[in-house]
Amino acid sequence: QVQLVESGGGSVQAGGSLRLSCTASGYVHNSNCMGWFREAPGKEREAVAGIYTGGGITYYADSVKGRFTISQDNTFKNSVRVYLQMNSLKPEDTAMYYCASNFFHGPRTCGTAWTGTGADFEYWGQGTQVNVSS
């Protein structure tokens, strides 16, 4: 089992920045593909950014490329932490952000999973709200 705990959401004005973090604990060997989905009211859940922790390969939705950066920190004992640095935030970034993870047999399958709506991911955090005002 893997437990995911998120933090870092909040409210900012357009153009501002926030950093989300997600800590995976438990059997983290089952969690080599991690990242973020978001869900806004009335909209379908969408992938935002992901990382294949086995090699640090990253994936981004077109809507956030150049503004968001995902990174990992493996220095913690028995856990893995992933960060999502969000810059130049826009009102359309307002959503509940969910950390998700699973095990995949390589970066290609991890990358494919980030093109979907999350059905391929077994582990989920509780979500953290991001609000961006204009």
C-alpha positions as CSV (number, residue, x, y, z in Angstrom):
1,Q,0.0,0.0,0.0
2,V,1.0,3.6,-0.7
3,Q,-0.2,6.6,1.2
4,L,-0.1,10.0,-0.5
5,V,-0.4,13.3,1.5
6,E,-0.6,16.6,-0.3
7,S,0.0,20.1,0.9
8,G,0.6,23.6,-0.4
9,G,-2.7,24.7,-2.0
10,G,-4.2,28.1,-1.4
11,S,-5.5,31.3,-2.9
12,V,-3.4,33.7,-5.1
13,Q,-4.0,36.4,-7.6
14,A,-3.4,35.8,-11.3
15,G,0.3,35.9,-12.1
16,G,1.2,34.5,-8.6
17,S,2.9,31.3,-7.6
18,L,2.2,28.3,-5.4
19,R,4.1,25.1,-4.7
20,L,2.3,21.8,-4.1
21,S,4.0,18.9,-2.4
22,C,3.0,15.2,-2.3
23,T,4.7,12.7,0.0
24,A,4.4,9.1,-0.8
25,S,5.0,6.6,2.1
26,G,4.5,3.0,2.6
27,Y,5.5,0.6,-0.1
28,V,6.9,3.3,-2.3
29,H,8.4,0.8,-4.8
30,N,4.8,0.6,-6.0
31,S,4.9,4.3,-6.7
32,N,7.4,5.1,-9.5
33,C,5.1,7.2,-11.5
34,M,3.7,10.2,-9.6
35,G,2.1,13.5,-10.3
36,W,-0.9,15.7,-10.3
37,F,-4.4,15.7,-11.7
38,R,-6.9,18.5,-11.3
39,E,-10.6,18.7,-11.3
40,A,-12.7,21.9,-11.6
41,P,-16.4,22.1,-11.0
42,G,-18.3,21.0,-14.1
43,K,-15.2,19.8,-15.8
44,E,-13.6,16.4,-16.4
45,R,-10.5,15.5,-14.4
46,E,-7.4,16.3,-16.3
47,A,-3.7,15.4,-16.0
48,V,-1.5,18.3,-15.1
49,A,2.1,17.0,-14.7
50,G,3.8,13.7,-13.9
51,I,7.2,12.3,-13.3
52,Y,8.8,8.9,-13.7
53,T,10.8,8.7,-10.5
54,G,13.0,6.0,-11.8
55,G,14.7,8.5,-14.1
56,G,13.2,11.9,-13.5
57,I,11.4,12.0,-16.8
58,T,8.6,14.5,-16.7
59,Y,5.3,15.0,-18.5
60,Y,3.2,18.1,-18.8
61,A,-0.2,19.1,-20.1
62,D,0.0,21.6,-22.9
63,S,-1.9,24.1,-20.8
64,V,0.8,24.3,-18.1
65,K,4.0,23.8,-20.1
66,G,6.4,26.6,-19.4
67,R,4.6,27.6,-16.2
68,F,4.6,24.5,-14.0
69,T,7.6,22.4,-13.0
70,I,7.4,19.0,-11.4
71,S,10.4,17.7,-9.4
72,Q,11.2,14.9,-7.0
73,D,13.1,14.5,-3.8
74,N,14.3,11.0,-2.9
75,T,16.4,11.9,0.0
76,F,13.8,11.1,2.6
77,K,14.0,7.7,4.2
78,N,11.2,5.4,3.3
79,S,9.3,8.0,1.4
80,V,9.4,10.0,-1.8
81,R,8.3,13.6,-2.2
82,V,7.2,15.3,-5.4
83,Y,6.8,19.0,-5.9
84,L,4.7,21.0,-8.3
85,Q,6.0,24.5,-8.7
86,M,3.2,26.6,-10.3
87,N,4.1,30.0,-11.7
88,S,2.2,32.6,-13.7
89,L,-1.0,31.2,-12.4
90,K,-4.2,31.9,-14.3
91,P,-7.9,31.8,-13.1
92,E,-8.4,28.7,-15.3
93,D,-5.9,26.9,-13.0
94,T,-8.4,27.0,-10.2
95,A,-9.3,23.5,-9.3
96,M,-8.8,20.7,-6.7
97,Y,-5.4,19.2,-7.3
98,Y,-4.9,15.5,-6.6
99,C,-1.7,13.7,-6.3
100,A,-1.7,10.3,-7.9
101,S,0.7,7.5,-8.2
102,N,1.2,3.9,-9.4
103,F,3.8,1.5,-10.6
104,F,4.6,1.2,-14.3
105,H,7.2,-0.8,-16.1
106,G,8.9,2.1,-17.7
107,P,8.8,5.7,-18.6
108,R,6.8,5.1,-21.8
109,T,3.8,3.5,-20.0
110,C,4.1,6.1,-17.2
111,G,3.9,8.8,-19.9
112,T,0.9,7.2,-21.5
113,A,-0.9,7.2,-18.2
114,W,-0.5,11.0,-18.0
115,T,-2.5,11.4,-21.2
116,G,-5.6,10.0,-19.5
117,T,-8.0,11.0,-16.8
118,G,-6.5,9.0,-14.0
119,A,-8.0,5.5,-14.4
120,D,-4.6,4.0,-14.6
121,F,-3.6,5.2,-11.1
122,E,-4.3,3.2,-8.0
123,Y,-3.1,5.6,-5.3
124,W,-4.6,9.0,-4.6
125,G,-4.2,11.8,-2.1
126,Q,-7.0,13.7,-0.5
127,G,-6.7,16.7,-2.7
128,T,-5.6,20.3,-2.1
129,Q,-7.6,23.4,-3.4
130,V,-6.0,26.0,-5.6
131,N,-7.9,29.2,-6.2
132,V,-6.6,31.9,-8.6
133,S,-8.4,35.2,-8.8
134,S,-8.3,37.6,-11.6
